[in-house]
């Protein structure tokens, strides 16, 4: 295994262990340091554009290109927690770190009862200190061509919390993505060997109150795609 891969996994283990026994506020600082550390390890220049979410509970939704998305959002907003596929829990080192960071794991197998996930999300939102991050397409894609699922928007309406839209983008896009049948270790190794790369997190609109979950899912996805300027790698998929 390449030295770069070992270093990335070692950093994940180190910061994950630092989360044990910490207060919520202390965890935020550890999570920011964790994300910043890994972005440095991968050699990224990263920037944040736009106005961040308002204070208080909020649901954050955006496009999903790969595992770097989580680092970008966590570096900018370390109080956030993520909804992720249950498979992630079983990843060596990374799964344990995600659990310690407060990740809400979802079993997307047909017929699975998701009421417990809804309860966890509602509890996080009503605590007044959590921001829940969701990728409504449900999977990673180079381009956000899949329709967004309405479930998280229904939760936002029930909890009466705002929904904040964000967009992530990378240069070069394909080498920074984690899609289809990509191998995680190979992707990490490839990332560290790229000479020039940039990651961008852009905060977009905020919807104070959800009235029609399905309509909002559609309109926010359309806004995200429209926000990509001419020549932007996200726009090139449309």
BELRALIN-V767760 format. One record per helix or strand of 2 or more residues. SS is the DSSP state (hx for helix, st for strand). FROM is the first residue (numbers start at 1). TO is the last residue. If there is no record, write none. Layout:
# BELRALIN-V767760
ss={SS,SS}
from={FROM,FROM}
to={TO,TO}
This chain:
# BELRALIN-V767760
ss={hx,hx,st,st,hx,st,hx,hx,st,hx,st,hx,st,hx,hx,st,hx,hx}
from={3,24,45,58,68,80,86,94,104,115,131,151,162,173,184,198,213,235}
to={18,41,49,62,76,85,90,100,106,126,134,159,171,176,193,207,227,237}
